[in-house]
Amino acid sequence: MSGFETNHEEEQSMELEALEAIYADLFSIVSEKPLEWKVHLEPTEGGEGEVNHVGIDFTCRIPERYPDEAPGVEVEATKGLTPKQIEELQAVAQTQAEENVGMAMGYTIAESLKEWLADNNVPSAVDGSMHGEMLRRMAEGDRDRRKVEQVKEAEAKARAEDEEDDETIRRRRQIDGTPVTIESFKAWQTAFELEMRGGKAIAEEQVAKKPSGKEMFLRHLVAEEAEVAEGEEEEDDVMVGDEGAFLDEEDLDDLSDDEDDDDRA
């Protein structure tokens, strides 16, 4: 059992005072025990240019355990309403009573009924006049259009809020960075490992292409031997050319003999 219990009588008394202050002369107490009260409701306050074509008396019977128990509700037409419309109003009152169990609900029910009256504030078809029926249908059409507009406005507002939420998230990510999750970390780790493997393979290939110290020595030795061989070939070519520039000893002897013969002559 809960350590806190609702003081039903106190809550009922407080609500009664509030309703008397709000509705003033339109509010009256039908019975004190059991508690029952009534309020007269019309669409508007009846000021300048305002005409109320419909009106009701709303009666609320309060059980002992109210508000933890739904009250009894009754709607009675005072002007301009058909029996079918009274049934609709009765359903509105009953639904509100059931949905608000656990809290003071007299004002909530009364205002829901008043809103319905405002949406249907046209001359009634009770008198059977075509003009009244036409006005009623026009009012119903206006009410339906208002509902459609309200739905569209609600949808547009929801879309705008979603877009704003998406933009807020995007900006927050730009400032704070993308939050790290298990999935995002695994994806990063996989990409990092692949990148590292690719870099390692390239490094190994470069190392494989680089000659060892022994290979570099042998290449240098071969290059030196090639240079020496090339130098020797050039010297041989020079010697051959020089020898061709002189006569051999026999040719010199013949030349000397020829010169002596010329002198004797």
PyMOL commands that set and color helices and strands:
alter all, ss='L'
color gray80, all
select helices_A, chain A and resi 8-26+83-99+106-119+130-176+182-209+213-244+249-264
alter helices_A, ss='H'
color red, helices_A
select strands_A, chain A and resi 27-32+35-41+55-61+72-79
alter strands_A, ss='S'
color yellow, strands_A
deselect
rebuild
show_as cartoon
